[in-house]
Amino acid sequence: MAGKRRDERNRWRNKTVAFRVSPEEDALLESFVRLSGLTKQDYIARRLLAREVVVQGNPRVYKALREQLGRVLEELRRIESGAGVDADLLAVIRMIAQILDGMRDSAAP
């Protein structure tokens, strides 16, 4: 078993917070967590505490981006007009665009 771990401010994380979500909310949350490259715990804590979620590019984030973009492409091919776009899909597309925009900015000289 792994030893006890402290957060970035050297605090023990020993409190449990639990809440219920719908299957759709869970799917959207899982997409955002994968795209962020963070653990679900860290992602939720940062969002709840109004802290910025900064995506650091790594192989796991790249794979999540590739898979999510594949799902987005399939969904967009299914949709004939922009009127039928799901709000959750638009949220995922916005997050992907922000990540890619941030990657472009960090790669610029």
Chimera marker file (.cmm) of the C-alpha trace (Angstrom):
<marker_set name="trace">
<marker id="1" x="0.000" y="0.000" z="0.000" r="1" g="1" b="0" radius="0.5"/>
<marker id="2" x="1.271" y="3.467" z="-0.856" r="1" g="1" b="0" radius="0.5"/>
<marker id="3" x="2.192" y="5.794" z="1.967" r="1" g="1" b="0" radius="0.5"/>
<marker id="4" x="0.061" y="8.780" z="2.906" r="1" g="1" b="0" radius="0.5"/>
<marker id="5" x="0.421" y="11.694" z="0.514" r="1" g="1" b="0" radius="0.5"/>
<marker id="6" x="0.185" y="15.388" z="1.049" r="1" g="1" b="0" radius="0.5"/>
<marker id="7" x="-1.096" y="17.973" z="-1.392" r="1" g="1" b="0" radius="0.5"/>
<marker id="8" x="0.974" y="20.753" z="-3.000" r="1" g="1" b="0" radius="0.5"/>
<marker id="9" x="0.739" y="22.824" z="0.196" r="1" g="1" b="0" radius="0.5"/>
<marker id="10" x="1.923" y="19.947" z="2.381" r="1" g="1" b="0" radius="0.5"/>
<marker id="11" x="-1.557" y="19.284" z="3.813" r="1" g="1" b="0" radius="0.5"/>
<marker id="12" x="-3.049" y="15.875" z="4.465" r="1" g="1" b="0" radius="0.5"/>
<marker id="13" x="-6.060" y="15.105" z="2.356" r="1" g="1" b="0" radius="0.5"/>
<marker id="14" x="-8.062" y="13.019" z="4.761" r="1" g="1" b="0" radius="0.5"/>
<marker id="15" x="-11.610" y="14.376" z="4.294" r="1" g="1" b="0" radius="0.5"/>
<marker id="16" x="-14.023" y="12.706" z="1.899" r="1" g="1" b="0" radius="0.5"/>
<marker id="17" x="-16.525" y="14.709" z="-0.138" r="1" g="1" b="0" radius="0.5"/>
<marker id="18" x="-19.107" y="12.820" z="-2.175" r="1" g="1" b="0" radius="0.5"/>
<marker id="19" x="-21.979" y="13.894" z="-4.403" r="1" g="1" b="0" radius="0.5"/>
<marker id="20" x="-24.254" y="12.421" z="-7.034" r="1" g="1" b="0" radius="0.5"/>
<marker id="21" x="-24.310" y="13.272" z="-10.735" r="1" g="1" b="0" radius="0.5"/>
<marker id="22" x="-26.413" y="12.120" z="-13.669" r="1" g="1" b="0" radius="0.5"/>
<marker id="23" x="-24.890" y="9.713" z="-16.202" r="1" g="1" b="0" radius="0.5"/>
<marker id="24" x="-24.588" y="12.612" z="-18.664" r="1" g="1" b="0" radius="0.5"/>
<marker id="25" x="-22.837" y="14.818" z="-16.102" r="1" g="1" b="0" radius="0.5"/>
<marker id="26" x="-20.506" y="11.933" z="-15.266" r="1" g="1" b="0" radius="0.5"/>
<marker id="27" x="-19.587" y="11.425" z="-18.917" r="1" g="1" b="0" radius="0.5"/>
<marker id="28" x="-18.864" y="15.143" z="-19.340" r="1" g="1" b="0" radius="0.5"/>
<marker id="29" x="-16.837" y="15.242" z="-16.120" r="1" g="1" b="0" radius="0.5"/>
<marker id="30" x="-14.822" y="12.203" z="-17.198" r="1" g="1" b="0" radius="0.5"/>
<marker id="31" x="-14.076" y="13.884" z="-20.551" r="1" g="1" b="0" radius="0.5"/>
<marker id="32" x="-12.860" y="17.047" z="-18.839" r="1" g="1" b="0" radius="0.5"/>
<marker id="33" x="-10.727" y="15.087" z="-16.376" r="1" g="1" b="0" radius="0.5"/>
<marker id="34" x="-9.067" y="13.072" z="-19.158" r="1" g="1" b="0" radius="0.5"/>
<marker id="35" x="-8.410" y="16.216" z="-21.179" r="1" g="1" b="0" radius="0.5"/>
<marker id="36" x="-6.943" y="18.043" z="-18.183" r="1" g="1" b="0" radius="0.5"/>
<marker id="37" x="-4.341" y="15.375" z="-17.441" r="1" g="1" b="0" radius="0.5"/>
<marker id="38" x="-5.136" y="15.709" z="-13.726" r="1" g="1" b="0" radius="0.5"/>
<marker id="39" x="-6.567" y="13.142" z="-11.379" r="1" g="1" b="0" radius="0.5"/>
<marker id="40" x="-10.307" y="13.391" z="-10.892" r="1" g="1" b="0" radius="0.5"/>
<marker id="41" x="-9.708" y="14.474" z="-7.289" r="1" g="1" b="0" radius="0.5"/>
<marker id="42" x="-7.369" y="17.299" z="-8.307" r="1" g="1" b="0" radius="0.5"/>
<marker id="43" x="-9.581" y="18.424" z="-11.188" r="1" g="1" b="0" radius="0.5"/>
<marker id="44" x="-12.732" y="18.609" z="-9.049" r="1" g="1" b="0" radius="0.5"/>
<marker id="45" x="-10.933" y="20.309" z="-6.168" r="1" g="1" b="0" radius="0.5"/>
<marker id="46" x="-9.456" y="22.967" z="-8.461" r="1" g="1" b="0" radius="0.5"/>
<marker id="47" x="-12.798" y="23.638" z="-10.126" r="1" g="1" b="0" radius="0.5"/>
<marker id="48" x="-14.697" y="23.797" z="-6.825" r="1" g="1" b="0" radius="0.5"/>
<marker id="49" x="-12.149" y="26.152" z="-5.316" r="1" g="1" b="0" radius="0.5"/>
<marker id="50" x="-12.193" y="28.388" z="-8.423" r="1" g="1" b="0" radius="0.5"/>
<marker id="51" x="-8.555" y="27.677" z="-9.209" r="1" g="1" b="0" radius="0.5"/>
<marker id="52" x="-7.286" y="27.646" z="-12.761" r="1" g="1" b="0" radius="0.5"/>
<marker id="53" x="-6.913" y="24.261" z="-14.406" r="1" g="1" b="0" radius="0.5"/>
<marker id="54" x="-3.710" y="24.405" z="-16.443" r="1" g="1" b="0" radius="0.5"/>
<marker id="55" x="-3.229" y="21.494" z="-18.808" r="1" g="1" b="0" radius="0.5"/>
<marker id="56" x="0.339" y="20.237" z="-19.064" r="1" g="1" b="0" radius="0.5"/>
<marker id="57" x="0.955" y="18.365" z="-22.279" r="1" g="1" b="0" radius="0.5"/>
<marker id="58" x="2.000" y="14.766" z="-21.799" r="1" g="1" b="0" radius="0.5"/>
<marker id="59" x="1.321" y="11.456" z="-23.561" r="1" g="1" b="0" radius="0.5"/>
<marker id="60" x="-1.833" y="10.825" z="-21.500" r="1" g="1" b="0" radius="0.5"/>
<marker id="61" x="-3.292" y="14.235" z="-22.416" r="1" g="1" b="0" radius="0.5"/>
<marker id="62" x="-2.337" y="13.737" z="-26.074" r="1" g="1" b="0" radius="0.5"/>
<marker id="63" x="-4.087" y="10.352" z="-26.128" r="1" g="1" b="0" radius="0.5"/>
<marker id="64" x="-7.203" y="11.807" z="-24.462" r="1" g="1" b="0" radius="0.5"/>
<marker id="65" x="-7.249" y="14.679" z="-26.973" r="1" g="1" b="0" radius="0.5"/>
<marker id="66" x="-6.910" y="12.288" z="-29.895" r="1" g="1" b="0" radius="0.5"/>
<marker id="67" x="-9.685" y="10.006" z="-28.615" r="1" g="1" b="0" radius="0.5"/>
<marker id="68" x="-12.007" y="12.888" z="-27.756" r="1" g="1" b="0" radius="0.5"/>
<marker id="69" x="-11.436" y="14.564" z="-31.121" r="1" g="1" b="0" radius="0.5"/>
<marker id="70" x="-12.313" y="11.243" z="-32.769" r="1" g="1" b="0" radius="0.5"/>
<marker id="71" x="-15.608" y="11.142" z="-30.848" r="1" g="1" b="0" radius="0.5"/>
<marker id="72" x="-16.304" y="14.776" z="-31.722" r="1" g="1" b="0" radius="0.5"/>
<marker id="73" x="-15.626" y="14.081" z="-35.403" r="1" g="1" b="0" radius="0.5"/>
<marker id="74" x="-18.017" y="11.099" z="-35.358" r="1" g="1" b="0" radius="0.5"/>
<marker id="75" x="-20.713" y="13.214" z="-33.711" r="1" g="1" b="0" radius="0.5"/>
<marker id="76" x="-20.227" y="16.114" z="-36.120" r="1" g="1" b="0" radius="0.5"/>
<marker id="77" x="-20.480" y="13.748" z="-39.070" r="1" g="1" b="0" radius="0.5"/>
<marker id="78" x="-23.782" y="12.508" z="-37.632" r="1" g="1" b="0" radius="0.5"/>
<marker id="79" x="-25.177" y="16.007" z="-37.329" r="1" g="1" b="0" radius="0.5"/>
<marker id="80" x="-26.509" y="17.535" z="-40.526" r="1" g="1" b="0" radius="0.5"/>
<marker id="81" x="-26.846" y="21.106" z="-39.274" r="1" g="1" b="0" radius="0.5"/>
<marker id="82" x="-25.514" y="23.137" z="-36.350" r="1" g="1" b="0" radius="0.5"/>
<marker id="83" x="-28.995" y="23.263" z="-34.811" r="1" g="1" b="0" radius="0.5"/>
<marker id="84" x="-28.715" y="19.670" z="-33.591" r="1" g="1" b="0" radius="0.5"/>
<marker id="85" x="-25.470" y="20.083" z="-31.651" r="1" g="1" b="0" radius="0.5"/>
<marker id="86" x="-25.674" y="18.878" z="-28.036" r="1" g="1" b="0" radius="0.5"/>
<marker id="87" x="-24.677" y="21.413" z="-25.348" r="1" g="1" b="0" radius="0.5"/>
<marker id="88" x="-22.330" y="18.849" z="-23.752" r="1" g="1" b="0" radius="0.5"/>
<marker id="89" x="-20.580" y="18.326" z="-27.079" r="1" g="1" b="0" radius="0.5"/>
<marker id="90" x="-20.113" y="22.075" z="-27.434" r="1" g="1" b="0" radius="0.5"/>
<marker id="91" x="-18.612" y="22.208" z="-23.924" r="1" g="1" b="0" radius="0.5"/>
<marker id="92" x="-16.118" y="19.479" z="-24.825" r="1" g="1" b="0" radius="0.5"/>
<marker id="93" x="-15.253" y="21.239" z="-28.092" r="1" g="1" b="0" radius="0.5"/>
<marker id="94" x="-14.637" y="24.492" z="-26.197" r="1" g="1" b="0" radius="0.5"/>
<marker id="95" x="-12.322" y="22.735" z="-23.737" r="1" g="1" b="0" radius="0.5"/>
<marker id="96" x="-10.391" y="21.060" z="-26.558" r="1" g="1" b="0" radius="0.5"/>
<marker id="97" x="-10.055" y="24.426" z="-28.312" r="1" g="1" b="0" radius="0.5"/>
<marker id="98" x="-8.744" y="26.053" z="-25.116" r="1" g="1" b="0" radius="0.5"/>
<marker id="99" x="-6.202" y="23.276" z="-24.611" r="1" g="1" b="0" radius="0.5"/>
<marker id="100" x="-5.002" y="23.441" z="-28.201" r="1" g="1" b="0" radius="0.5"/>
<marker id="101" x="-4.843" y="27.237" z="-28.039" r="1" g="1" b="0" radius="0.5"/>
<marker id="102" x="-2.749" y="27.004" z="-24.864" r="1" g="1" b="0" radius="0.5"/>
<marker id="103" x="-0.462" y="24.437" z="-26.483" r="1" g="1" b="0" radius="0.5"/>
<marker id="104" x="0.024" y="26.760" z="-29.461" r="1" g="1" b="0" radius="0.5"/>
<marker id="105" x="0.829" y="29.719" z="-27.182" r="1" g="1" b="0" radius="0.5"/>
<marker id="106" x="3.382" y="27.717" z="-25.177" r="1" g="1" b="0" radius="0.5"/>
<marker id="107" x="5.067" y="26.433" z="-28.347" r="1" g="1" b="0" radius="0.5"/>
<marker id="108" x="5.512" y="29.918" z="-29.810" r="1" g="1" b="0" radius="0.5"/>
<marker id="109" x="9.041" y="31.357" z="-29.545" r="1" g="1" b="0" radius="0.5"/>
<link id1="1" id2="2" r="1" g="1" b="0" radius="0.2"/>
<link id1="2" id2="3" r="1" g="1" b="0" radius="0.2"/>
<link id1="3" id2="4" r="1" g="1" b="0" radius="0.2"/>
<link id1="4" id2="5" r="1" g="1" b="0" radius="0.2"/>
<link id1="5" id2="6" r="1" g="1" b="0" radius="0.2"/>
<link id1="6" id2="7" r="1" g="1" b="0" radius="0.2"/>
<link id1="7" id2="8" r="1" g="1" b="0" radius="0.2"/>
<link id1="8" id2="9" r="1" g="1" b="0" radius="0.2"/>
<link id1="9" id2="10" r="1" g="1" b="0" radius="0.2"/>
<link id1="10" id2="11" r="1" g="1" b="0" radius="0.2"/>
<link id1="11" id2="12" r="1" g="1" b="0" radius="0.2"/>
<link id1="12" id2="13" r="1" g="1" b="0" radius="0.2"/>
<link id1="13" id2="14" r="1" g="1" b="0" radius="0.2"/>
<link id1="14" id2="15" r="1" g="1" b="0" radius="0.2"/>
<link id1="15" id2="16" r="1" g="1" b="0" radius="0.2"/>
<link id1="16" id2="17" r="1" g="1" b="0" radius="0.2"/>
<link id1="17" id2="18" r="1" g="1" b="0" radius="0.2"/>
<link id1="18" id2="19" r="1" g="1" b="0" radius="0.2"/>
<link id1="19" id2="20" r="1" g="1" b="0" radius="0.2"/>
<link id1="20" id2="21" r="1" g="1" b="0" radius="0.2"/>
<link id1="21" id2="22" r="1" g="1" b="0" radius="0.2"/>
<link id1="22" id2="23" r="1" g="1" b="0" radius="0.2"/>
<link id1="23" id2="24" r="1" g="1" b="0" radius="0.2"/>
<link id1="24" id2="25" r="1" g="1" b="0" radius="0.2"/>
<link id1="25" id2="26" r="1" g="1" b="0" radius="0.2"/>
<link id1="26" id2="27" r="1" g="1" b="0" radius="0.2"/>
<link id1="27" id2="28" r="1" g="1" b="0" radius="0.2"/>
<link id1="28" id2="29" r="1" g="1" b="0" radius="0.2"/>
<link id1="29" id2="30" r="1" g="1" b="0" radius="0.2"/>
<link id1="30" id2="31" r="1" g="1" b="0" radius="0.2"/>
<link id1="31" id2="32" r="1" g="1" b="0" radius="0.2"/>
<link id1="32" id2="33" r="1" g="1" b="0" radius="0.2"/>
<link id1="33" id2="34" r="1" g="1" b="0" radius="0.2"/>
<link id1="34" id2="35" r="1" g="1" b="0" radius="0.2"/>
<link id1="35" id2="36" r="1" g="1" b="0" radius="0.2"/>
<link id1="36" id2="37" r="1" g="1" b="0" radius="0.2"/>
<link id1="37" id2="38" r="1" g="1" b="0" radius="0.2"/>
<link id1="38" id2="39" r="1" g="1" b="0" radius="0.2"/>
<link id1="39" id2="40" r="1" g="1" b="0" radius="0.2"/>
<link id1="40" id2="41" r="1" g="1" b="0" radius="0.2"/>
<link id1="41" id2="42" r="1" g="1" b="0" radius="0.2"/>
<link id1="42" id2="43" r="1" g="1" b="0" radius="0.2"/>
<link id1="43" id2="44" r="1" g="1" b="0" radius="0.2"/>
<link id1="44" id2="45" r="1" g="1" b="0" radius="0.2"/>
<link id1="45" id2="46" r="1" g="1" b="0" radius="0.2"/>
<link id1="46" id2="47" r="1" g="1" b="0" radius="0.2"/>
<link id1="47" id2="48" r="1" g="1" b="0" radius="0.2"/>
<link id1="48" id2="49" r="1" g="1" b="0" radius="0.2"/>
<link id1="49" id2="50" r="1" g="1" b="0" radius="0.2"/>
<link id1="50" id2="51" r="1" g="1" b="0" radius="0.2"/>
<link id1="51" id2="52" r="1" g="1" b="0" radius="0.2"/>
<link id1="52" id2="53" r="1" g="1" b="0" radius="0.2"/>
<link id1="53" id2="54" r="1" g="1" b="0" radius="0.2"/>
<link id1="54" id2="55" r="1" g="1" b="0" radius="0.2"/>
<link id1="55" id2="56" r="1" g="1" b="0" radius="0.2"/>
<link id1="56" id2="57" r="1" g="1" b="0" radius="0.2"/>
<link id1="57" id2="58" r="1" g="1" b="0" radius="0.2"/>
<link id1="58" id2="59" r="1" g="1" b="0" radius="0.2"/>
<link id1="59" id2="60" r="1" g="1" b="0" radius="0.2"/>
<link id1="60" id2="61" r="1" g="1" b="0" radius="0.2"/>
<link id1="61" id2="62" r="1" g="1" b="0" radius="0.2"/>
<link id1="62" id2="63" r="1" g="1" b="0" radius="0.2"/>
<link id1="63" id2="64" r="1" g="1" b="0" radius="0.2"/>
<link id1="64" id2="65" r="1" g="1" b="0" radius="0.2"/>
<link id1="65" id2="66" r="1" g="1" b="0" radius="0.2"/>
<link id1="66" id2="67" r="1" g="1" b="0" radius="0.2"/>
<link id1="67" id2="68" r="1" g="1" b="0" radius="0.2"/>
<link id1="68" id2="69" r="1" g="1" b="0" radius="0.2"/>
<link id1="69" id2="70" r="1" g="1" b="0" radius="0.2"/>
<link id1="70" id2="71" r="1" g="1" b="0" radius="0.2"/>
<link id1="71" id2="72" r="1" g="1" b="0" radius="0.2"/>
<link id1="72" id2="73" r="1" g="1" b="0" radius="0.2"/>
<link id1="73" id2="74" r="1" g="1" b="0" radius="0.2"/>
<link id1="74" id2="75" r="1" g="1" b="0" radius="0.2"/>
<link id1="75" id2="76" r="1" g="1" b="0" radius="0.2"/>
<link id1="76" id2="77" r="1" g="1" b="0" radius="0.2"/>
<link id1="77" id2="78" r="1" g="1" b="0" radius="0.2"/>
<link id1="78" id2="79" r="1" g="1" b="0" radius="0.2"/>
<link id1="79" id2="80" r="1" g="1" b="0" radius="0.2"/>
<link id1="80" id2="81" r="1" g="1" b="0" radius="0.2"/>
<link id1="81" id2="82" r="1" g="1" b="0" radius="0.2"/>
<link id1="82" id2="83" r="1" g="1" b="0" radius="0.2"/>
<link id1="83" id2="84" r="1" g="1" b="0" radius="0.2"/>
<link id1="84" id2="85" r="1" g="1" b="0" radius="0.2"/>
<link id1="85" id2="86" r="1" g="1" b="0" radius="0.2"/>
<link id1="86" id2="87" r="1" g="1" b="0" radius="0.2"/>
<link id1="87" id2="88" r="1" g="1" b="0" radius="0.2"/>
<link id1="88" id2="89" r="1" g="1" b="0" radius="0.2"/>
<link id1="89" id2="90" r="1" g="1" b="0" radius="0.2"/>
<link id1="90" id2="91" r="1" g="1" b="0" radius="0.2"/>
<link id1="91" id2="92" r="1" g="1" b="0" radius="0.2"/>
<link id1="92" id2="93" r="1" g="1" b="0" radius="0.2"/>
<link id1="93" id2="94" r="1" g="1" b="0" radius="0.2"/>
<link id1="94" id2="95" r="1" g="1" b="0" radius="0.2"/>
<link id1="95" id2="96" r="1" g="1" b="0" radius="0.2"/>
<link id1="96" id2="97" r="1" g="1" b="0" radius="0.2"/>
<link id1="97" id2="98" r="1" g="1" b="0" radius="0.2"/>
<link id1="98" id2="99" r="1" g="1" b="0" radius="0.2"/>
<link id1="99" id2="100" r="1" g="1" b="0" radius="0.2"/>
<link id1="100" id2="101" r="1" g="1" b="0" radius="0.2"/>
<link id1="101" id2="102" r="1" g="1" b="0" radius="0.2"/>
<link id1="102" id2="103" r="1" g="1" b="0" radius="0.2"/>
<link id1="103" id2="104" r="1" g="1" b="0" radius="0.2"/>
<link id1="104" id2="105" r="1" g="1" b="0" radius="0.2"/>
<link id1="105" id2="106" r="1" g="1" b="0" radius="0.2"/>
<link id1="106" id2="107" r="1" g="1" b="0" radius="0.2"/>
<link id1="107" id2="108" r="1" g="1" b="0" radius="0.2"/>
<link id1="108" id2="109" r="1" g="1" b="0" radius="0.2"/>
</marker_set>
